[in-house]
Amino acid sequence: MIYTVTFSPSLDYVVKVKDFKMGMTNRTEYETIRAGGKGINVSIVLNNLSIENVAMGFCGGFTGEAILNMLKAQGLKTKFIETEGLNRINVKLKTDVETEINGQGVKISKENYEALIEEISRIKRGDILVLAGTVPKTLPDDIYEKILNGIKNSGAEFVVDATGDLLKNVLKYKPFLIKPNKDELAELFSANIKTDDDIVKYAKRLQSMGAKNAIVSMGKNGAIMVTEEGEVFKTEAPDGKVVDTVGSGDSLVAGFLAGYLRTGNKKEALLQGIAAGSASAFKEGLAVAEEIEFQRKRIK
């Protein structure tokens, strides 16, 4: 079973405004509300690809109830811990320049935190745990480390999609997969990364710190993967009009996991990941199986 963890789920209010003007009343051309959060995005795309999984995290108030209802309506399995307060509402403004206003997140008590840890402790050999996204202020800064240290002997595999110290500090637990983007990789090492060789060099450095496999995403330029077997794969992204980049990186993770579970082939899994990430970027919302399959056929 795959389990995803989203510490701070959100309701994403996505609005499109033509010629947005500060200080004026603006009216939307398009608007939608959807459940958001990196782990949730991974769960939705996995579900769209018919890969069974369980979404975990914290939900509270009417916003949390709305998030759960949206996920259940899509057929997702969930094990969220109920909290006091409200889940955040994020505003995604699409105009000449995309702008986001993200809320602070739900307040999480010690009891809430311990309840989630207890749920995660049931993970066993053969399972995959996906930890993705930032940590709310009401949780310990080392929450990722605490979780992975608690299940390091479970036999489960870990996927970590995080940045900065959150990522660096968990490499010692040998995550199966990490997925920094090019800019995040450069920031991790305070490096000036210009070429593919630079990406491979620093991705291998992450491996020397503990990561088994690393995918470095490069947006429209695709991705480079270094595997624990010493292989290096690069794939270009298919051409297309980018409509919404929110969730495309999470879709890549989901596509990779789906592809790997079905084929056991990491190169094919990477291609599936790029197809999923691109399919999500080329539409509003997250991609479904038919769209991912179409993009996969376009990648050589």
C-alpha positions in Angstrom: 0.0 0.0 0.0 1.1 3.6 -0.7 0.5 6.1 2.1 0.8 9.9 1.5 1.1 12.4 4.2 0.0 16.0 3.9 0.6 18.0 7.1 -1.3 21.1 5.9 -4.1 20.3 3.4 -5.8 23.2 1.8 -8.8 24.3 -0.2 -7.3 25.9 -3.3 -9.4 28.7 -4.7 -8.2 29.1 -8.2 -9.3 32.2 -10.1 -8.5 33.6 -13.5 -8.7 37.3 -14.0 -8.0 39.2 -17.2 -6.0 42.4 -16.8 -5.9 42.2 -13.0 -5.6 45.7 -11.4 -4.5 46.3 -7.9 -6.8 48.5 -5.8 -9.8 47.9 -8.1 -12.7 45.6 -8.2 -11.8 42.6 -10.4 -14.2 40.0 -11.7 -13.2 36.4 -12.5 -13.3 34.8 -15.9 -13.0 31.3 -14.4 -12.9 29.9 -10.8 -12.9 26.6 -9.1 -12.2 25.1 -5.6 -10.3 21.9 -5.2 -8.5 20.0 -2.4 -4.8 20.8 -2.3 -1.5 19.8 -0.7 1.4 17.9 -2.2 0.7 14.6 -0.6 -3.0 14.9 -1.6 -2.0 15.7 -5.2 0.1 12.5 -5.3 -2.8 10.5 -3.9 -5.3 11.9 -6.5 -3.0 11.1 -9.4 -2.2 7.7 -8.1 -6.0 7.1 -7.7 -6.5 8.4 -11.3 -4.0 5.7 -12.4 -5.9 3.0 -10.5 -3.0 2.6 -7.9 -4.5 2.0 -4.5 -3.3 4.4 -1.8 -4.3 6.1 1.5 -4.1 9.9 2.0 -3.1 10.9 5.6 -2.7 14.2 7.4 -4.7 16.7 9.4 -8.1 18.2 8.8 -10.3 20.5 10.8 -13.4 22.7 10.6 -15.7 23.3 7.6 -12.7 23.5 5.3 -11.3 20.2 6.5 -14.8 18.6 6.0 -14.9 20.0 2.5 -11.5 18.6 1.7 -12.5 15.1 3.0 -15.7 15.2 1.0 -13.9 16.1 -2.2 -11.4 13.3 -1.8 -14.1 10.8 -0.9 -16.1 11.9 -4.0 -13.1 10.9 -6.1 -12.9 7.5 -4.5 -9.8 8.1 -2.3 -9.2 6.3 0.9 -8.3 8.6 3.8 -7.0 8.5 7.3 -6.9 12.1 8.4 -6.6 13.2 12.0 -9.3 15.7 13.1 -8.0 18.9 14.6 -9.4 22.0 16.1 -9.4 25.1 13.9 -9.7 25.3 10.1 -7.6 24.0 7.2 -6.2 26.8 5.2 -7.6 28.4 2.0 -5.0 29.2 -0.7 -5.8 31.7 -3.4 -4.2 30.9 -6.8 -4.6 34.0 -9.0 -4.1 33.5 -12.7 -3.6 36.7 -14.6 -0.7 38.1 -16.6 1.6 36.9 -13.8 0.6 33.9 -11.6 0.3 34.9 -7.9 -0.4 32.7 -4.9 -1.6 33.6 -1.4 -1.2 30.6 0.9 -2.8 30.4 4.3 -0.9 29.4 7.5 -2.4 26.0 8.0 -4.3 24.2 10.6 -3.2 24.2 14.3 -2.0 20.8 15.3 -1.9 19.8 19.0 0.5 17.3 20.6 -2.4 14.8 20.7 -3.1 15.2 17.0 0.6 14.7 16.2 0.8 11.6 18.3 -2.3 10.2 16.7 -0.8 10.6 13.2 2.5 9.0 14.4 0.5 6.0 15.7 -1.2 5.6 12.3 2.1 5.8 10.5 3.7 3.3 12.8 1.5 0.6 11.3 3.3 0.8 8.0 5.0 -2.5 7.1 7.4 -4.1 4.7 6.2 -3.7 1.1 4.4 -0.4 1.8 5.6 3.0 0.5 5.3 6.2 2.5 5.3 9.6 0.7 6.3 12.6 2.7 5.8 15.8 0.8 5.6 19.5 1.4 6.4 22.0 4.2 5.8 21.6 7.9 3.3 23.9 9.8 4.6 26.0 12.6 2.7 24.0 15.2 4.7 20.8 14.4 8.3 20.1 15.3 10.9 21.2 12.7 12.3 17.7 12.7 8.9 15.9 12.1 10.2 14.2 9.0 13.1 12.8 10.9 10.9 11.6 13.8 8.6 9.8 11.4 11.3 8.1 9.4 13.3 7.2 12.5 10.2 5.6 14.0 9.7 3.3 11.0 13.2 2.8 9.8 13.1 -0.9 10.6 9.7 -1.5 9.2 10.9 -2.6 5.8 8.8 0.1 4.1 10.2 2.4 1.4 10.2 6.2 1.7 9.7 8.9 -0.9 10.5 12.5 0.2 9.6 15.5 -1.8 10.9 18.4 0.3 13.5 21.2 0.2 16.4 22.5 2.2 17.1 21.0 5.6 13.9 19.1 5.5 15.4 17.0 2.7 19.0 17.0 3.8 18.2 15.8 7.3 16.3 12.7 6.2 18.9 11.4 3.7 20.5 9.3 6.4 17.3 7.2 6.4 18.0 6.2 2.8 14.8 7.3 1.0 13.9 5.3 -2.1 13.2 8.4 -4.0 13.8 12.2 -3.7 12.7 14.8 -6.3 14.3 18.2 -6.0 13.9 20.5 -9.0 17.0 22.1 -10.5 16.7 25.3 -8.5 16.2 23.4 -5.2 19.2 21.3 -6.0 21.3 24.4 -6.6 20.1 25.9 -3.3 20.9 22.7 -1.4 24.6 23.0 -2.2 24.8 26.8 -2.8 25.9 25.9 -6.3 25.7 27.4 -9.7 24.1 24.7 -11.8 24.2 25.3 -15.5 24.6 22.0 -17.3 23.2 18.4 -17.3 26.6 17.3 -16.0 26.2 19.7 -13.0 22.9 18.2 -12.2 24.2 14.7 -12.3 27.2 15.7 -10.2 25.0 17.1 -7.4 22.3 14.4 -7.6 25.1 11.9 -7.1 26.2 13.9 -4.1 22.7 13.5 -2.6 23.1 9.7 -3.2 26.4 9.7 -1.3 24.4 11.3 1.6 21.9 8.5 1.5 19.3 8.8 -1.2 18.8 5.7 -3.3 17.3 7.3 -6.4 17.1 11.0 -7.3 15.0 12.7 -9.9 15.8 16.3 -10.7 12.9 18.0 -12.5 13.6 20.7 -15.0 10.2 22.0 -15.9 9.7 22.1 -19.7 13.1 20.6 -20.2 12.1 17.3 -18.6 14.1 15.6 -15.9 17.3 13.7 -15.1 17.4 10.7 -12.9 20.3 8.9 -11.2 19.5 5.4 -9.9 21.0 3.4 -7.1 22.3 1.0 -9.8 24.5 3.8 -11.2 22.4 4.5 -14.3 21.6 8.1 -15.5 18.5 8.7 -17.5 17.4 12.0 -19.1 14.0 12.6 -20.7 12.6 15.6 -22.4 9.1 16.8 -21.6 6.5 16.8 -24.5 5.6 20.1 -26.1 2.4 21.7 -25.0 0.8 24.9 -23.7 1.3 25.2 -19.9 -2.1 26.0 -18.3 -1.5 25.3 -14.6 1.8 24.1 -13.0 0.3 23.5 -9.5 0.6 19.8 -8.8 2.8 19.0 -11.8 5.7 17.9 -9.7 3.5 15.9 -7.4 2.0 14.3 -10.6 5.6 13.3 -11.6 6.1 11.5 -8.3 2.8 9.7 -8.7 3.4 8.8 -12.3 6.9 7.4 -11.4 5.5 5.3 -8.6 2.7 3.9 -10.7 5.1 3.1 -13.5 7.7 1.5 -11.2 5.1 -0.6 -9.4 3.7 -1.9 -12.7 7.0 -2.5 -14.6 9.9 -2.6 -12.1 11.8 -0.5 -14.7 13.0 2.9 -13.5 13.5 4.3 -17.0 10.0 3.5 -17.9 8.8 4.8 -14.6 10.6 8.1 -15.2 8.9 8.4 -18.6 5.5 7.7 -17.0 6.4 10.4 -14.4 7.2 13.0 -17.0 4.0 12.1 -18.9 1.9 12.6 -15.7 3.6 15.9 -14.8 3.2 17.3 -18.3 -0.4 16.1 -18.5 -1.3 18.0 -15.3 0.6 21.1 -16.4 -1.3 21.2 -19.7 -4.8 21.4 -18.0 -6.7 22.9 -15.1 -6.5 20.4 -12.2 -4.7 17.1 -12.1 -4.4 14.7 -15.0 -6.4 11.5 -15.4 -5.2 8.2 -16.9 -6.2 8.9 -20.5 -4.3 12.2 -20.6 -1.2 10.7 -19.0 -1.3 7.8 -21.5 -1.6 10.3 -24.4 1.4 12.3 -23.2 3.4 9.1 -22.6 3.0 8.1 -26.3 4.5 11.5 -27.2 7.7 10.9 -25.3 10.5 9.0 -27.0 
